[in-house]
Amino acid sequence: MSFPKNRMRRLRSSEAMRRLVRQSSLSVDDLVYPLFVRRGEGRKDPIKSMDGCFHLSPDMVAAEAAEVASLGIPAVLLFGLPDKKDEKGSQAWAEDGVVQDSVRRIKQAVPELLVITDVCLCAYTTTGHCGVVKDGGIDNDATCQLLAKVALSHAYAGADVIAPSDMMDGRVRYIRECLEENGFCDTAIMSYSAKYASAFYGPFRDAADSAPQFGDRKSYQMDPANSDQAMQEIALDIEEGADIVMVKPALCFLDIIQRARQRFDCPIAAYFVSGEYMMINAAAKAGLIDKDAAMMEALTCIKRAGADIIITYFAKAVAKLLRT
């Protein structure tokens, strides 16, 4: 009886052997932790749709950021909920806006922590859309002008990285030119370049109070059936001045992450979104899976696909697990 010369199980025979030949490893350095900030004082309100996540008032967010930094996580991503909305989302660029206030507090308390700010209008507009509505549609160029104002206000507050998530054409160029003209040459842009019109944003839209009040976002977010367009979107954003590009969602679009990694040399971020996060939480609650094992498997697969940066609500849990 003949046996194969190559026995693949030799390289899986022990934990030490598996560690030695492991190709992809998840590190705390890969992680970004999202935070939701809103008006008030002393607020740390649980978000019902997202286990383990909170609405934080600006006075509470610095302590949360300090905990994140103590775990070795290098960055947070801020989302703001205003106390009032209007058609243009003017609270998004207010000097005393909730994100702007939170950025200043975090940078004062934890200066070494990178602060990334989401730049979009959906949580600030009465329509819930990511841009200015005109004649029943989204006015792309008018929206870009407002997004540049938002980005500039965040830069003045001290944000390290601006992250436009709106999917308007040309918004990276608008933002880059605005930052350069006002002396913020070193402020980085992490563009949501390939952001799909996904069904997995539901818990987030509840958390951010950002669901569209009419229609949907399919005229500006990408069709999940398409991959070539994602490469075009990423290439355009890099040409316009993006320093980091993002694929969102992550787990359902691993092929897009891999294609981007093979084609582009810049850092690639992937957003493990609220629906993907809550699928694991819900299955674990039902006793169907091991939560920690599923969490680590999912995030390692995103890293294996080619992501350099992983934005995830699991960031603190992962950091604690990696320490053990």
C-alpha positions in Angstrom: 0.0 0.0 0.0 1.5 3.3 -1.0 1.1 6.5 0.9 1.3 10.1 -0.3 4.6 11.9 0.2 2.9 15.1 1.0 0.7 14.8 4.1 -0.8 18.2 4.6 -1.9 17.2 8.2 1.8 17.4 9.2 1.5 21.2 9.2 -1.7 21.1 11.3 -0.5 18.6 13.9 -0.2 20.9 16.9 -1.0 24.5 18.0 2.7 25.4 17.9 2.9 24.0 14.3 -0.2 25.9 13.2 1.1 29.1 14.7 4.5 28.6 12.9 3.0 28.3 9.5 0.0 30.6 9.9 -0.3 33.0 6.9 -2.7 35.6 8.3 -2.7 36.9 11.9 -5.1 39.3 13.5 -3.5 42.1 15.5 -4.8 44.8 17.7 -3.0 47.2 15.4 -5.5 46.3 12.7 -8.5 47.6 14.6 -10.7 50.7 14.6 -13.5 51.0 17.2 -16.6 53.0 16.2 -18.3 55.3 18.7 -21.7 57.0 18.6 -21.8 60.5 20.2 -24.8 62.6 21.0 -25.8 65.7 23.0 -26.1 65.7 26.7 -24.1 65.1 29.9 -23.2 61.9 31.7 -24.9 59.8 29.0 -23.9 56.2 28.3 -27.1 54.8 26.9 -27.2 51.3 25.6 -28.1 51.0 21.9 -30.9 48.4 21.8 -30.2 47.3 18.2 -26.5 46.8 18.8 -25.3 44.7 21.7 -22.5 46.2 23.8 -22.7 49.6 22.0 -23.7 52.9 23.5 -24.7 56.5 22.8 -22.1 58.6 24.5 -22.3 62.3 25.5 -19.1 64.3 24.7 -18.1 64.4 28.4 -18.2 60.5 28.5 -16.5 59.8 25.2 -13.1 60.8 26.4 -13.2 58.1 29.1 -14.3 55.5 26.5 -11.5 56.6 24.2 -9.0 56.3 27.0 -10.1 52.7 27.6 -9.8 52.0 23.8 -6.2 53.4 23.9 -5.4 51.3 27.0 -6.2 48.2 25.1 -3.8 49.1 22.4 -6.4 49.9 19.7 -4.9 52.7 17.6 -8.0 54.5 16.4 -11.7 55.3 17.0 -14.3 56.3 14.3 -16.8 58.9 15.4 -20.5 59.1 14.3 -22.6 62.0 15.5 -26.3 62.3 16.3 -27.4 65.9 16.4 -30.1 67.4 18.6 -31.9 68.9 15.6 -32.0 68.3 11.9 -32.8 70.3 8.7 -32.9 69.8 5.0 -29.2 70.5 4.5 -27.9 68.9 7.7 -26.3 72.1 8.9 -25.4 70.7 12.4 -22.9 68.5 10.6 -20.5 71.4 10.1 -21.3 73.4 13.2 -18.3 74.5 15.2 -19.9 73.4 18.4 -21.4 70.2 16.8 -21.4 67.0 18.8 -18.6 65.4 16.8 -16.5 68.5 16.8 -16.9 68.8 20.6 -16.1 65.1 21.0 -12.9 65.3 18.9 -11.6 68.1 21.0 -12.2 66.2 24.2 -10.6 63.0 23.0 -7.5 64.7 21.6 -7.1 66.6 24.9 -7.5 63.4 27.0 -5.8 60.9 24.7 -3.6 62.8 22.2 -1.9 59.6 20.9 -5.2 58.0 19.8 -6.1 58.5 16.2 -9.5 60.1 15.8 -11.3 59.3 12.5 -14.5 61.2 11.8 -17.3 59.9 9.5 -18.3 62.6 7.1 -21.9 62.3 5.8 -25.2 64.1 6.1 -27.6 61.2 6.6 -27.9 61.5 10.4 -28.2 65.3 10.2 -30.8 65.8 7.4 -34.6 65.6 7.9 -34.7 63.3 4.8 -32.2 60.8 6.2 -30.4 60.9 2.8 -26.6 61.3 2.5 -27.0 64.4 0.4 -29.1 67.4 -0.5 -32.4 66.5 -2.0 -33.5 68.4 -5.1 -36.5 67.5 -7.3 -36.7 64.1 -5.6 -33.1 63.2 -6.2 -29.7 63.8 -4.6 -27.8 66.9 -5.9 -24.3 65.5 -6.1 -22.2 68.6 -6.5 -24.1 70.7 -4.0 -23.7 67.8 -1.5 -19.9 67.7 -2.2 -19.6 71.4 -1.2 -21.3 70.7 2.1 -19.2 67.6 2.8 -16.1 69.7 2.4 -17.4 72.1 5.0 -18.1 69.2 7.4 -14.6 67.8 6.8 -13.0 71.2 7.4 -14.9 71.6 10.7 -13.6 68.2 11.8 -10.1 69.1 10.9 -10.2 72.4 12.8 -11.5 70.4 15.8 -8.4 68.1 15.6 -9.5 65.0 13.6 -6.6 63.0 12.3 -8.5 61.3 9.5 -11.6 62.4 7.5 -13.8 59.5 6.3 -16.4 60.5 3.8 -19.1 57.8 3.6 -21.7 59.4 1.3 -20.7 57.9 -2.1 -21.1 61.2 -4.0 -19.0 61.4 -7.1 -15.9 63.6 -6.7 -16.3 64.3 -3.0 -12.8 63.2 -2.2 -11.4 65.9 -4.5 -13.7 68.5 -2.9 -12.5 67.6 0.5 -8.8 67.3 -0.3 -8.8 70.7 -2.0 -10.6 72.3 0.9 -8.2 70.8 3.4 -5.2 71.8 1.4 -6.4 75.4 0.9 -6.9 75.8 4.7 -3.6 74.4 5.7 -4.6 70.9 6.7 -2.1 69.2 4.4 -1.4 66.4 6.8 -5.0 65.4 7.5 -5.6 62.0 6.0 -8.7 60.9 4.0 -10.1 57.4 4.4 -12.7 57.2 1.8 -15.6 54.8 1.9 -14.8 54.0 -1.8 -16.7 50.8 -2.4 -19.8 51.2 -0.2 -22.6 48.9 -1.2 -26.3 49.4 -0.9 -26.4 46.6 1.7 -29.2 45.0 3.7 -26.7 44.7 6.6 -26.9 48.4 7.7 -30.2 48.0 9.6 -28.9 48.1 13.2 -26.6 51.0 12.5 -29.4 53.1 10.9 -31.4 52.6 14.1 -28.3 53.5 16.2 -27.5 56.6 14.2 -31.2 57.6 13.5 -30.2 57.8 9.8 -32.7 55.7 7.9 -33.9 57.4 4.7 -37.4 58.9 5.0 -38.3 58.0 1.4 -36.9 55.8 -1.2 -33.5 54.2 -0.7 -29.8 54.8 -1.4 -29.4 52.7 -4.4 -28.7 55.7 -6.7 -25.5 56.5 -4.9 -24.4 53.3 -3.0 -23.1 50.4 -5.1 -25.1 47.5 -6.4 -24.0 44.4 -4.5 -24.0 42.4 -7.8 -21.1 44.5 -9.2 -17.4 44.2 -8.6 -15.7 46.0 -11.6 -17.4 49.3 -10.5 -15.8 48.9 -7.1 -12.3 48.9 -8.7 -13.3 52.1 -10.7 -14.6 53.8 -7.5 -11.4 53.0 -5.6 -9.1 54.1 -8.5 -11.0 57.4 -8.7 -10.8 58.1 -5.0 -7.0 57.4 -5.0 -6.6 59.8 -8.0 -8.6 62.4 -6.1 -6.4 62.2 -3.0 -7.6 59.4 -0.7 -4.9 58.0 1.5 -6.9 55.0 2.6 -9.8 53.3 0.8 -12.5 51.2 2.3 -14.8 48.3 1.3 -18.1 48.2 3.1 -19.6 45.7 4.2 -16.6 43.4 4.8 -17.7 39.8 5.3 -20.1 39.7 2.4 -17.6 41.4 0.1 -14.3 39.5 0.7 -13.8 39.1 -3.0 -13.8 42.9 -3.4 -11.3 43.3 -0.6 -9.1 40.7 -2.3 -9.4 42.3 -5.8 -8.5 45.7 -4.3 -5.5 44.2 -2.5 -4.2 42.7 -5.7 -4.6 45.9 -7.7 -3.9 48.8 -5.3 -0.9 49.6 -3.1 -2.5 51.9 -0.6 -3.9 50.8 2.8 -7.3 49.1 2.5 -9.9 49.3 5.2 -12.9 47.0 5.6 -15.9 47.8 7.7 -17.4 44.8 9.6 -20.9 46.4 9.7 -23.7 46.3 12.2 -25.7 43.6 10.6 -22.7 41.3 10.3 -21.8 42.1 14.0 -25.3 41.4 15.2 -25.6 38.1 13.2 -22.8 36.7 15.3 -24.3 38.1 18.5 -27.7 36.8 17.8 -26.5 33.3 16.9 -24.4 33.2 20.0 -27.3 34.3 22.2 -29.4 31.4 20.6 -26.6 29.0 21.6 -25.9 28.1 18.0 -22.2 29.2 17.8 -19.2 30.1 20.0 -19.2 33.9 19.9 -15.5 34.4 20.4 -14.5 31.7 17.9 -16.9 33.1 15.3 -15.7 36.7 15.9 -12.1 35.8 15.5 -12.7 33.6 12.5 -14.7 36.3 10.7 -12.2 39.1 11.4 -9.2 36.9 10.5 -10.9 36.0 7.2 -11.2 39.8 6.4 -7.5 40.2 7.2 -6.7 37.1 5.0 -8.6 38.7 2.1 -6.2 41.6 2.2 -7.6 44.3 4.6 -5.0 46.3 6.5 -7.5 48.0 8.7 -10.7 46.5 10.2 -13.4 48.7 11.6 -15.5 46.6 14.0 -17.7 46.9 17.1 -15.8 43.8 18.3 -12.6 45.8 18.6 -12.4 45.9 22.4 -13.4 42.3 22.7 -10.8 41.2 20.2 -8.1 43.3 21.9 -8.9 41.7 25.3 -8.9 38.2 23.8 -5.6 38.8 22.1 -4.1 39.7 25.5 -4.9 36.3 27.0 
